Amino acid sequence: MLSFIFTEDSFRADIPEGHETQREQKYREAFARDRYRALFQLGFEAEDRSESPAFAFLHILAARFLKALTALPDLEVARERIMVELNEEDYEFLICRVPFEIGAEYINRAWLALQYMRLTQVFGEAVRQYDAGTQQKLMARMLQIMLIIG
């Protein structure tokens, strides 16, 4: 089962215990390559009840970030210059869902805000890679996905 250890300012994959599903193996490899790009992508997927508590928490964090991102009124104009900040509602929502896992004591307002900042950077990098027409298509697709899972 894919699980994670929380650190003072981030998280890392834990040593696997038992069998990993094909999806978990895919994400283990993705997190090894670029943990924040993988976390960003995870936010677009439907929740899987078989996820470990730490994996489920990161999934919720990513989905909550995407919900906050797509709710920004100037998203289409600001694009890669956008800044998603952790608001009080998101903080309360997330802090109540911190699992009892290794490193959970590090998860506080500053830790969550740092994860939002890093996810914002991933979004900015993704948007910068595309021309204006493709950026608009990407934004429209993100909004569609968030309406479905949000």
Secondary structure as the mmCIF struct_conf table of DSSP 4:
data_model
#
loop_
_struct_conf.conf_type_id
_struct_conf.id
_struct_conf.beg_label_comp_id
_struct_conf.beg_label_asym_id
_struct_conf.beg_label_seq_id
_struct_conf.end_label_comp_id
_struct_conf.end_label_asym_id
_struct_conf.end_label_seq_id
STRN STRN1 PHE A 4 PHE A 6
BEND BEND1 GLU A 8 ASP A 9
STRN STRN2 PHE A 11 ALA A 13
HELX_LH_PP_P HELX_LH_PP_P1 ASP A 14 PRO A 16
BEND BEND2 GLY A 18 GLY A 18
HELX_RH_AL_P HELX_RH_AL_P1 GLN A 22 ARG A 33
HELX_RH_AL_P HELX_RH_AL_P2 ARG A 35 LEU A 42
TURN_TY1_P TURN_TY1_P1 GLY A 43 PHE A 44
BEND BEND3 GLU A 45 GLU A 45
HELX_LH_PP_P HELX_LH_PP_P2 ALA A 46 GLU A 47
TURN_TY1_P TURN_TY1_P2 ARG A 49 SER A 50
BEND BEND4 GLU A 51 GLU A 51
HELX_RH_AL_P HELX_RH_AL_P3 PRO A 53 ALA A 71
TURN_TY1_P TURN_TY1_P3 PRO A 73 ASP A 74
HELX_RH_AL_P HELX_RH_AL_P4 LEU A 75 ALA A 78
HELX_RH_3T_P HELX_RH_3T_P1 ARG A 79 ARG A 81
HELX_RH_AL_P HELX_RH_AL_P5 GLU A 88 ILE A 95
TURN_TY1_P TURN_TY1_P4 CYS A 96 ARG A 97
BEND BEND5 PHE A 100 PHE A 100
TURN_TY1_P TURN_TY1_P5 ILE A 102 GLY A 103
HELX_RH_3T_P HELX_RH_3T_P2 ALA A 104 TYR A 106
BEND BEND6 ASN A 108 ASN A 108
HELX_RH_AL_P HELX_RH_AL_P6 ARG A 109 ARG A 128
TURN_TY1_P TURN_TY1_P6 GLN A 129 GLN A 129
BEND BEND7 TYR A 130 TYR A 130
HELX_RH_AL_P HELX_RH_AL_P7 ALA A 132 ILE A 149
#
